[in-house]
Every structure is written in structure tokens, then in C-alpha cells.
Amino acid sequence: MNDYLPIIVLLMLGVVFVALSFVASSLFAPRKRPTVAKLAPYECGIVPDREPPQRFPVRFYLVAMIFIIFDIEIVFLYPWAVVFHQLRAFGLVEILVFAAVVFVSFMYLVSHGALDWGPAKRLRPVTGARTTESTVTRVGSRPKSRSHEAA
């Protein structure tokens, strides 16, 4: 138990710090609503004369997250490479788990459009009237093709 005492004390100090931070912010925070000047974007002391044309797309932040993920991966790969021969199979398993976590996070970002920098894809309007024959394939029926019509 004595080995874990410093960790428990540090954990308790962290919890106390977080609790005191929340209490202090609720006590000392201003109760007024923000003014227009406070809500305006700050541009190095220059008062903006017009609103920004658009907000940053979410993809911008996703690319920043990809950069951070790979930056952290490189930071952890250097020490691992230095002591690779001393770690043996344990080191190999650990780096494979770490690479899997990085790969899963990368796939999450890619699946949410982090690398889609083209224009936004829009659905095309439906041309012509929709009927059951144009939208539903009947069970057991084959689609009509030109080879069946020629025979």
C-alpha cells in the first residue's frame, strides 16, 4: 500500500484542484451578460468592419487532429526505437497495440470527412415521376434488359 500512497495523494490533489477551480470560477466570474464588443472577434485590436464570410469548416479541425495524432505517434516511436532490442516481444506487442489505436483514430477521422477537401456533395433532384416500378425491385423478377427484348 505504501507504494501506491504517492499516486493516491496526487490523485486527491488533482480532484481538489479541479473542485477549487470550479468553485472559484463560479464565485469570481462576472454575472453580467457579454456586450457586443465582447462577442465580436478580436483581430489584434482592429475593430472588424464586417462579419467574416464563413466559419472554418469542421474538416480544418479534423486535419489538425490528424496532425496531433501522428505527432504524438512519432514522439512515442523514438524512445521505443532506442530500446527496441531490450524490450523484445513485449515491446513489439505494445507498439502494435499503440499503432492499432492510432490507426483506429485515423480511420475515424477519415470516415468523418477529414480528407474530403472538394466541394460539398449535393443530392441531385429527382427527374421524372417516381413510381413503384422505378424504385422497387419485385422479388423473383429480373430487370428488363435489351438482350431479353431482342430474343
N, C-alpha and C positions, 0 to 999 in steps of 0.2 A: 504494500500500500504506500510505503514511503516513496517508491519510485514514481507513483502517479500524483503525488501531492503537488508538485510544481505545476503540472498540467491542469489539475483541478482549480488551483488558485488562479492561474492565468485565465481559465475559462470563466471563473466567477468575476474576476476583474473586468473582463470583456463585457459580460452581461450588465454589471453595474455601470460601466461607462456608457453603454447603449441606453440604459434606462435613464441615467442622468442627462444624457444629451436630449432625449425626447422631452423630459420634464423641463429642462432649461429652455428649449425652443418654444414650448407652449407657454412658458411664463414670460419670456422676454420678447417674443415675436410681436410685431405691431398688429393691432386689431383693426386697422383701417383697411378699406379696400384699396387696391392699387389704382393709381391715377393713369391717365392716358400716356403720360411721359414714361411711367414705369413699365407699361405694357409694350411700348414701342421698341423695336430692335435697336440695339446700341451699335453704332458704327463709328467708333473712335472719336466720339464727341460731336460728330456731324449729325445734325438733325435730318432724318430722311425726308425727302420731299414727296415721295410716292411709296406705295406698298411694293414689296418685292414681287416680281412677276409670277413666281410659283414657289412652292415649298420644295425642299430636297426630296427626291423620291426615296422610298424605302430601300431600293437597291443600292443606293450610295452607302447606307449604313451596313447593309449586308456585306458589301465588298470590304468595308472597314473591319467587320467581324472576321472575314476570311483572312485578312492580313494579320490580325491579332492571333488567330488560331495558329497559323503557320509560323509566326514569330515566336510564340511560346513553344511550339514543337522544336524549332531549331535551338532555342535556349536549353531545352532538356536533352537534346541529342548530343551536344558537345561533351558534357560530363560523362554521359553514357558511353560514348565512343572512347574516351580516355581510359576507362576502367572496364572495357568490354571483356578482356581476357580473364579478369579476376571474377567477374560475375557469372560466367559460364551459362548454363541453361536457365538459371533464374533470371539473369539479365535479358536473355533472349525472349523469354515469356513475358517479362514486364514491358519490354519495348514493343512487343507485338500487341499487347493489350492497349498500351498507350496509342500506338498507331491506329488501332481499330477505333478507339474513342475519337481520335482526330478525324478519321475517315467518315465516321457516322455524322459528326458535326458538320463536316464539309458537304456531305450528301444532303443534310437538312437544309443548308443554306442554298445549295444548287436547286433543290426541289422547290424552294420558295422564290426562285427567280433572281438569285444574286448575280448570275452571269448573263441574264437576258437584257442586253442593252439596246435592243432595237425598239422600234415604235410599239406602242401598246397594241395588242391584237384585239380587233373588234369583231363581233359576230356580224356576219352578213345577213341582211334582211332576207326573209323567205320570198322567193319569186314564185308566183302562181299559188293557186289554192291548194291547201293540204287536204288530202283525202286519206281514208283508211288504207287504200291500196298503195299510196305513195309512202306511207310511214310504217305500216305493219306488214311484216312478212308472215304469211299464213303457214301454219305447221303442216309439213308434208308437201308443200308446193314448191316448185322450183321457180326461180326468176326467169322471166322470158328473155331469151337471147336470140340473136339473129340466126344462129345455126339451127335452132328448132324451127324457126319460121321458114327457112329455105328448104327443109326436108319435107 
